[in-house]
Amino acid sequence: MKQLRAKGQALALVLIIVVVSVIVAFSITNRVVQDIRQQGEERASTRAETFSEAAVENITLQLQNGQLSPNPSSPTALFSISSKDQTGMTTLGLCDPEATDIENQCDANSIAQVGYYKMIVQFKLFDSENLEVFMAPPTGTGSTTPASAANSKAIIHLKANPSYNVTDSKLLVKGFIRSASGLQVLGECLIDVNAAPATSNCLPATMKITKKTDCREVIVDANLNDTVPGKATKLGDYCFGVETVGSGISSYRVKPLLKATDPAIVPYVDVSVTADPTVNAQHELPIFQMAMINAGVYSGTASSDQQVFQQSTRLVLLNKSVPEVADYVLYNGSNSPVEKKK
């Protein structure tokens, strides 16, 4: 009887060991499978992100080189990121749905989109950086100035933030006119950000700045600012109306001269530029100013547990900078030569 009990206990012990071993083996196998799946998803995510960033970079270079330009009647362009044509889209050929090497695979539905805008919306400028706002095409033969002075009216919006002292900061605005003889400075204005500027701040009087007391809200495209179509969006805390007196203008240069609140940080400001509502009710400037690039990539070639989507976005200014015509530096009146500090 004791032998049977001992054999039963041994058998039970063996069964317990077998069950525990199976559970442990199953747990280890399940963990290994999960790790492999996670590694596969991470690699797929990296590939998708790489392809999307490459698409954004590719389109940016085409914009900057003049290979792409907006169609005024349809200011949105679509591109197939893969080598497969998508209903007449331009193909970038950065990956291939039929590639045997998984490292080069992407879904044929991977697409990039470019949206063009006739305004500059919240472009960050650090102290003394320039923002060019074009009112007429920067190239061409003969006179390319706007048809009338009204086309040159613009609204500059500035957002307040803790990095700069609003009371001591200024805004330098220069106006340029392009004619058959070349580019010339029409005038410039130095504005106190937090004070109502007078016309005398502009030299010569061919330019005029008006401080807006209520910062009129403007209508912004829903895809750019996530607003409901037709709903107004406030772009700045300080707004200035810029216009010329008696003549049109080809471009403005906006340069913030900011007084830092903390010596350890570089001050910056978000600048937006739109048309004057008296010129265009939709607040659009005469020509396209910027482009928003969105690229979305699906890894792999079909829906699966390891197919991953990644998106990259970039905001690009379309026009090249105005040459530094008749620019100057500010100095303190000393007769000593200017020396570079080491």
Helices and strands as residue ranges (DSSP letters): H 2-64, E 76-82, E 90-95, G 102-104, E 111-117, E 120-126, E 131-134, G 149-152, E 154-158, E 170-179, E 182-192, G 199-201, E 202-203, E 207-212, E 218-219, H 222-225, E 232-233, E 238-244, E 251-257, E 268-275, E 290-298, E 309-317
